[in-house]
Amino acid sequence: MLGGCGPAPAPLAPYPDASALPGADVERGRQWVAQAGCAACHSVPGVRSARAQVGPPLHDLHRRVYLGGVLPNTPENLVRWLADPRAHDAATAMPAVGLTPQQARDIAAYLLAQP
């Protein structure tokens, strides 16, 4: 047994998906992804010319355990991260781009709807 190890982590919840964000609009989210400039740093499914490699690719986002390496991956945490990433990790390279809460919600729904 290893000393200093804590209790076992809680089991993971099922993959989050867009249906967990009532009031969010997946199509509007796709439009906001393009307008917010996400493709400048990320490869984004469904967005042409979004092949950047600075930030992590945004496909399979629903399968990740953590967002930005710091927040458990839940739909609401994704909205929080998109709205103000530096509030959760001051050292992140991801900038706050001035999204409204609804824009962040729509983008989260779009990203969670991607394969």
Backbone as JSON Lines, residues from 0, in Angstrom:
{"i":0,"aa":"M","n":[0.85,-1.18,0.0],"ca":[0.0,0.0,0.0],"c":[0.89,1.24,0.0]}
{"i":1,"aa":"L","n":[0.52,2.23,-0.74],"ca":[1.29,3.46,-0.83],"c":[0.88,4.43,0.27]}
{"i":2,"aa":"G","n":[1.88,4.98,0.95],"ca":[1.57,5.96,1.97],"c":[1.14,7.27,1.34]}
{"i":3,"aa":"G","n":[0.26,8.0,1.99],"ca":[-0.16,9.31,1.52],"c":[-1.27,9.28,0.49]}
{"i":4,"aa":"C","n":[-1.7,8.12,0.11],"ca":[-2.79,8.05,-0.87],"c":[-4.11,8.27,-0.15]}
{"i":5,"aa":"G","n":[-4.97,9.02,-0.77],"ca":[-6.27,9.28,-0.19],"c":[-7.26,8.21,-0.58]}
{"i":6,"aa":"P","n":[-8.51,8.44,-0.25],"ca":[-9.54,7.48,-0.62],"c":[-9.69,7.41,-2.14]}
{"i":7,"aa":"A","n":[-10.27,6.34,-2.59],"ca":[-10.48,6.16,-4.03],"c":[-11.4,7.26,-4.55]}
{"i":8,"aa":"P","n":[-11.15,7.76,-5.76],"ca":[-12.02,8.8,-6.31],"c":[-13.42,8.26,-6.56]}
{"i":9,"aa":"A","n":[-14.38,9.16,-6.56],"ca":[-15.76,8.78,-6.84],"c":[-15.86,8.27,-8.27]}
{"i":10,"aa":"P","n":[-16.77,7.34,-8.53],"ca":[-16.92,6.86,-9.91],"c":[-17.35,8.0,-10.82]}
{"i":11,"aa":"L","n":[-16.93,7.92,-12.06],"ca":[-17.26,8.96,-13.02],"c":[-18.74,8.89,-13.39]}
{"i":12,"aa":"A","n":[-19.31,10.05,-13.59],"ca":[-20.69,10.13,-14.06],"c":[-20.71,9.78,-15.55]}
{"i":13,"aa":"P","n":[-21.87,9.46,-16.08],"ca":[-21.95,9.21,-17.52],"c":[-21.46,10.44,-18.28]}
{"i":14,"aa":"Y","n":[-21.04,10.22,-19.52],"ca":[-20.56,11.33,-20.32],"c":[-21.6,12.45,-20.36]}
{"i":15,"aa":"P","n":[-21.16,13.68,-20.18],"ca":[-22.11,14.78,-20.31],"c":[-22.5,14.96,-21.78]}
{"i":16,"aa":"D","n":[-23.66,15.52,-22.01],"ca":[-24.03,15.82,-23.39],"c":[-24.85,17.11,-23.42]}
{"i":17,"aa":"A","n":[-25.15,17.55,-24.63],"ca":[-25.82,18.83,-24.83],"c":[-27.19,18.88,-24.18]}
{"i":18,"aa":"S","n":[-27.86,17.74,-24.03],"ca":[-29.21,17.74,-23.45],"c":[-29.2,18.18,-21.99]}
{"i":19,"aa":"A","n":[-28.03,18.18,-21.37],"ca":[-27.92,18.6,-19.97],"c":[-27.9,20.12,-19.83]}
{"i":20,"aa":"L","n":[-28.0,20.84,-20.94],"ca":[-27.99,22.31,-20.91],"c":[-29.29,22.85,-21.5]}
{"i":21,"aa":"P","n":[-30.38,22.79,-20.74],"ca":[-31.64,23.3,-21.27],"c":[-31.51,24.78,-21.63]}
{"i":22,"aa":"G","n":[-32.14,25.15,-22.72],"ca":[-32.08,26.54,-23.17],"c":[-30.89,26.85,-24.06]}
{"i":23,"aa":"A","n":[-29.97,25.89,-24.19],"ca":[-28.81,26.08,-25.06],"c":[-29.19,25.68,-26.48]}
{"i":24,"aa":"D","n":[-28.54,26.31,-27.45],"ca":[-28.82,26.05,-28.86],"c":[-27.54,25.6,-29.54]}
{"i":25,"aa":"V","n":[-27.51,24.35,-29.99],"ca":[-26.32,23.76,-30.6],"c":[-25.9,24.52,-31.86]}
{"i":26,"aa":"E","n":[-26.85,24.85,-32.71],"ca":[-26.51,25.57,-33.96],"c":[-25.96,26.96,-33.66]}
{"i":27,"aa":"R","n":[-26.57,27.65,-32.73],"ca":[-26.02,28.97,-32.34],"c":[-24.62,28.79,-31.78]}
{"i":28,"aa":"G","n":[-24.41,27.7,-31.04],"ca":[-23.09,27.42,-30.49],"c":[-22.05,27.26,-31.57]}
{"i":29,"aa":"R","n":[-22.41,26.57,-32.67],"ca":[-21.48,26.43,-33.79],"c":[-21.12,27.8,-34.35]}
{"i":30,"aa":"Q","n":[-22.11,28.67,-34.47],"ca":[-21.85,30.02,-34.98],"c":[-20.96,30.81,-34.03]}
{"i":31,"aa":"W","n":[-21.2,30.68,-32.73],"ca":[-20.37,31.4,-31.75],"c":[-18.94,30.88,-31.75]}
{"i":32,"aa":"V","n":[-18.75,29.58,-31.96],"ca":[-17.4,29.02,-32.03],"c":[-16.62,29.72,-33.13]}
{"i":33,"aa":"A","n":[-17.26,29.9,-34.28],"ca":[-16.6,30.57,-35.4],"c":[-16.35,32.04,-35.09]}
{"i":34,"aa":"Q","n":[-17.34,32.72,-34.53],"ca":[-17.21,34.15,-34.26],"c":[-16.25,34.46,-33.12]}
{"i":35,"aa":"A","n":[-16.17,33.59,-32.14],"ca":[-15.3,33.83,-30.98],"c":[-13.84,33.55,-31.27]}
{"i":36,"aa":"G","n":[-13.57,32.95,-32.43],"ca":[-12.18,32.69,-32.8],"c":[-11.58,31.45,-32.18]}
{"i":37,"aa":"C","n":[-12.4,30.51,-31.77],"ca":[-11.9,29.28,-31.13],"c":[-10.91,28.54,-32.04]}
{"i":38,"aa":"A","n":[-11.15,28.63,-33.36],"ca":[-10.31,27.91,-34.32],"c":[-8.91,28.49,-34.43]}
{"i":39,"aa":"A","n":[-8.67,29.64,-33.83],"ca":[-7.32,30.2,-33.85],"c":[-6.36,29.34,-33.03]}
{"i":40,"aa":"C","n":[-6.89,28.63,-32.05],"ca":[-6.05,27.8,-31.17],"c":[-6.41,26.33,-31.18]}
{"i":41,"aa":"H","n":[-7.66,26.0,-31.51],"ca":[-8.15,24.63,-31.4],"c":[-8.58,24.08,-32.75]}
{"i":42,"aa":"S","n":[-8.46,22.76,-32.91],"ca":[-9.17,22.11,-34.01],"c":[-10.58,21.84,-33.48]}
{"i":43,"aa":"V","n":[-11.57,22.18,-34.3],"ca":[-12.96,22.12,-33.86],"c":[-13.75,21.32,-34.89]}
{"i":44,"aa":"P","n":[-14.43,20.25,-34.46],"ca":[-15.23,19.5,-35.41],"c":[-16.34,20.36,-36.0]}
{"i":45,"aa":"G","n":[-16.54,20.22,-37.3],"ca":[-17.61,20.95,-37.96],"c":[-17.28,22.38,-38.33]}
{"i":46,"aa":"V","n":[-16.08,22.85,-38.02],"ca":[-15.68,24.21,-38.37],"c":[-14.53,24.12,-39.35]}
{"i":47,"aa":"R","n":[-14.79,24.55,-40.57],"ca":[-13.76,24.48,-41.61],"c":[-12.56,25.32,-41.23]}
{"i":48,"aa":"S","n":[-11.43,24.86,-41.61],"ca":[-10.13,25.51,-41.38],"c":[-9.76,25.59,-39.9]}
{"i":49,"aa":"A","n":[-10.47,24.9,-39.04],"ca":[-10.14,24.89,-37.62],"c":[-9.2,23.73,-37.35]}
{"i":50,"aa":"R","n":[-7.94,23.92,-37.64],"ca":[-6.96,22.86,-37.49],"c":[-5.78,23.29,-36.63]}
{"i":51,"aa":"A","n":[-5.95,24.33,-35.88],"ca":[-4.85,24.85,-35.05],"c":[-4.44,23.82,-34.0]}
{"i":52,"aa":"Q","n":[-3.23,23.94,-33.53],"ca":[-2.69,22.97,-32.58],"c":[-2.2,23.62,-31.28]}
{"i":53,"aa":"V","n":[-2.54,24.87,-31.04],"ca":[-2.08,25.56,-29.83],"c":[-2.78,24.98,-28.6]}
{"i":54,"aa":"G","n":[-4.1,24.97,-28.64],"ca":[-4.89,24.39,-27.56],"c":[-5.29,22.97,-27.93]}
{"i":55,"aa":"P","n":[-5.88,22.25,-26.99],"ca":[-6.28,20.87,-27.28],"c":[-7.41,20.82,-28.32]}
{"i":56,"aa":"P","n":[-7.49,19.73,-29.08],"ca":[-8.6,19.6,-30.02],"c":[-9.92,19.52,-29.25]}
{"i":57,"aa":"L","n":[-10.98,20.0,-29.87],"ca":[-12.26,20.06,-29.17],"c":[-13.23,18.96,-29.59]}
{"i":58,"aa":"H","n":[-12.71,17.87,-30.15],"ca":[-13.56,16.71,-30.39],"c":[-13.47,15.81,-29.17]}
{"i":59,"aa":"D","n":[-14.43,14.96,-28.99],"ca":[-14.48,14.04,-27.84],"c":[-14.42,14.76,-26.5]}
{"i":60,"aa":"L","n":[-14.82,16.01,-26.47],"ca":[-14.77,16.77,-25.22],"c":[-15.61,16.1,-24.13]}
{"i":61,"aa":"H","n":[-16.7,15.49,-24.54],"ca":[-17.59,14.83,-23.59],"c":[-16.92,13.63,-22.9]}
{"i":62,"aa":"R","n":[-15.81,13.15,-23.43],"ca":[-15.13,12.0,-22.84],"c":[-14.03,12.38,-21.85]}
{"i":63,"aa":"R","n":[-13.72,13.64,-21.74],"ca":[-12.63,14.07,-20.86],"c":[-13.08,14.11,-19.41]}
{"i":64,"aa":"V","n":[-12.18,13.8,-18.53],"ca":[-12.49,13.79,-17.1],"c":[-12.47,15.21,-16.54]}
{"i":65,"aa":"Y","n":[-11.49,16.01,-16.99],"ca":[-11.35,17.38,-16.49],"c":[-11.35,18.37,-17.64]}
{"i":66,"aa":"L","n":[-11.78,19.57,-17.34],"ca":[-11.75,20.69,-18.28],"c":[-10.58,21.59,-17.89]}
{"i":67,"aa":"G","n":[-9.7,21.85,-18.82],"ca":[-8.54,22.69,-18.53],"c":[-7.64,22.09,-17.47]}
{"i":68,"aa":"G","n":[-7.82,20.81,-17.2],"ca":[-7.01,20.14,-16.2],"c":[-7.39,20.46,-14.77]}
{"i":69,"aa":"V","n":[-8.47,21.25,-14.57],"ca":[-8.79,21.68,-13.21],"c":[-10.25,21.47,-12.79]}
{"i":70,"aa":"L","n":[-11.17,21.51,-13.71],"ca":[-12.59,21.39,-13.35],"c":[-13.13,20.03,-13.77]}
{"i":71,"aa":"P","n":[-13.87,19.34,-12.9],"ca":[-14.52,18.11,-13.34],"c":[-15.41,18.42,-14.55]}
{"i":72,"aa":"N","n":[-15.42,17.52,-15.5],"ca":[-16.14,17.74,-16.75],"c":[-17.63,17.52,-16.57]}
{"i":73,"aa":"T","n":[-18.32,18.62,-16.33],"ca":[-19.79,18.62,-16.31],"c":[-20.23,19.7,-17.29]}
{"i":74,"aa":"P","n":[-21.45,19.62,-17.79],"ca":[-21.91,20.67,-18.7],"c":[-21.84,22.07,-18.08]}
{"i":75,"aa":"E","n":[-22.26,22.21,-16.84],"ca":[-22.23,23.53,-16.2],"c":[-20.8,24.02,-15.99]}
{"i":76,"aa":"N","n":[-19.88,23.11,-15.66],"ca":[-18.48,23.53,-15.52],"c":[-17.9,23.95,-16.86]}
{"i":77,"aa":"L","n":[-18.32,23.31,-17.94],"ca":[-17.85,23.73,-19.26],"c":[-18.32,25.15,-19.55]}
{"i":78,"aa":"V","n":[-19.56,25.45,-19.22],"ca":[-20.07,26.82,-19.4],"c":[-19.22,27.79,-18.58]}
{"i":79,"aa":"R","n":[-18.95,27.45,-17.33],"ca":[-18.12,28.32,-16.47],"c":[-16.73,28.51,-17.06]}
{"i":80,"aa":"W","n":[-16.12,27.43,-17.52],"ca":[-14.77,27.5,-18.09],"c":[-14.76,28.4,-19.33]}
{"i":81,"aa":"L","n":[-15.72,28.22,-20.21],"ca":[-15.77,29.02,-21.43],"c":[-15.98,30.5,-21.12]}
{"i":82,"aa":"A","n":[-16.81,30.79,-20.14],"ca":[-17.11,32.18,-19.8],"c":[-15.9,32.89,-19.2]}
{"i":83,"aa":"D","n":[-15.12,32.19,-18.38],"ca":[-13.98,32.85,-17.72],"c":[-12.95,31.81,-17.29]}
{"i":84,"aa":"P","n":[-12.14,31.33,-18.23],"ca":[-11.19,30.26,-17.9],"c":[-10.18,30.66,-16.82]}
{"i":85,"aa":"R","n":[-9.78,31.91,-16.78],"ca":[-8.76,32.33,-15.81],"c":[-9.31,32.43,-14.39]}
{"i":86,"aa":"A","n":[-10.61,32.45,-14.24],"ca":[-11.2,32.4,-12.9],"c":[-10.97,31.04,-12.26]}
{"i":87,"aa":"H","n":[-10.73,30.02,-13.1],"ca":[-10.54,28.66,-12.62],"c":[-9.09,28.21,-12.66]}
{"i":88,"aa":"D","n":[-8.3,28.85,-13.51],"ca":[-6.87,28.56,-13.61],"c":[-6.17,29.82,-14.11]}
{"i":89,"aa":"A","n":[-5.58,30.55,-13.18],"ca":[-4.94,31.83,-13.53],"c":[-3.8,31.65,-14.52]}
{"i":90,"aa":"A","n":[-3.23,30.47,-14.59],"ca":[-2.08,30.23,-15.47],"c":[-2.48,29.68,-16.84]}
{"i":91,"aa":"T","n":[-3.77,29.51,-17.1],"ca":[-4.17,28.95,-18.39],"c":[-3.8,29.89,-19.54]}
{"i":92,"aa":"A","n":[-3.51,29.3,-20.66],"ca":[-3.24,30.11,-21.86],"c":[-4.54,30.53,-22.54]}
{"i":93,"aa":"M","n":[-5.65,29.91,-22.15],"ca":[-6.92,30.24,-22.8],"c":[-7.41,31.6,-22.31]}
{"i":94,"aa":"P","n":[-7.67,32.49,-23.26],"ca":[-8.14,33.82,-22.86],"c":[-9.65,33.84,-22.62]}
{"i":95,"aa":"A","n":[-10.09,34.77,-21.82],"ca":[-11.52,35.07,-21.74],"c":[-11.82,35.94,-22.95]}
{"i":96,"aa":"V","n":[-12.77,35.53,-23.76],"ca":[-13.05,36.27,-24.99],"c":[-14.32,37.11,-24.9]}
{"i":97,"aa":"G","n":[-14.84,37.26,-23.69],"ca":[-16.0,38.13,-23.49],"c":[-17.33,37.5,-23.85]}
{"i":98,"aa":"L","n":[-17.44,36.2,-23.67],"ca":[-18.7,35.52,-23.96],"c":[-19.76,35.88,-22.92]}
{"i":99,"aa":"T","n":[-20.99,36.03,-23.37],"ca":[-22.1,36.18,-22.44],"c":[-22.4,34.79,-21.86]}
{"i":100,"aa":"P","n":[-23.14,34.72,-20.76],"ca":[-23.5,33.4,-20.23],"c":[-24.25,32.55,-21.27]}
{"i":101,"aa":"Q","n":[-25.13,33.16,-22.06],"ca":[-25.87,32.39,-23.07],"c":[-24.94,31.91,-24.18]}
{"i":102,"aa":"Q","n":[-24.02,32.74,-24.61],"ca":[-23.06,32.32,-25.64],"c":[-22.22,31.14,-25.14]}
{"i":103,"aa":"A","n":[-21.75,31.23,-23.9],"ca":[-20.96,30.13,-23.32],"c":[-21.8,28.86,-23.25]}
{"i":104,"aa":"R","n":[-23.06,29.01,-22.91],"ca":[-23.97,27.86,-22.82],"c":[-24.18,27.23,-24.2]}
{"i":105,"aa":"D","n":[-24.39,28.06,-25.21],"ca":[-24.59,27.56,-26.57],"c":[-23.33,26.86,-27.08]}
{"i":106,"aa":"I","n":[-22.16,27.46,-26.85],"ca":[-20.91,26.84,-27.28],"c":[-20.7,25.51,-26.57]}
{"i":107,"aa":"A","n":[-20.98,25.47,-25.27],"ca":[-20.85,24.22,-24.52],"c":[-21.75,23.14,-25.13]}
{"i":108,"aa":"A","n":[-22.98,23.5,-25.45],"ca":[-23.91,22.53,-26.04],"c":[-23.36,22.03,-27.38]}
{"i":109,"aa":"Y","n":[-22.84,22.93,-28.19],"ca":[-22.26,22.52,-29.48],"c":[-21.1,21.56,-29.27]}
{"i":110,"aa":"L","n":[-20.18,21.92,-28.4],"ca":[-19.0,21.07,-28.18],"c":[-19.38,19.71,-27.62]}
{"i":111,"aa":"L","n":[-20.35,19.67,-26.72],"ca":[-20.76,18.39,-26.14],"c":[-21.55,17.54,-27.13]}
{"i":112,"aa":"A","n":[-22.09,18.15,-28.17],"ca":[-22.84,17.41,-29.18],"c":[-21.92,16.77,-30.23]}
{"i":113,"aa":"Q","n":[-20.64,17.12,-30.21],"ca":[-19.71,16.61,-31.22],"c":[-19.21,15.22,-30.86]}
{"i":114,"aa":"P","n":[-18.96,14.4,-31.9],"ca":[-18.44,13.04,-31.64],"c":[-17.02,13.08,-31.12]}
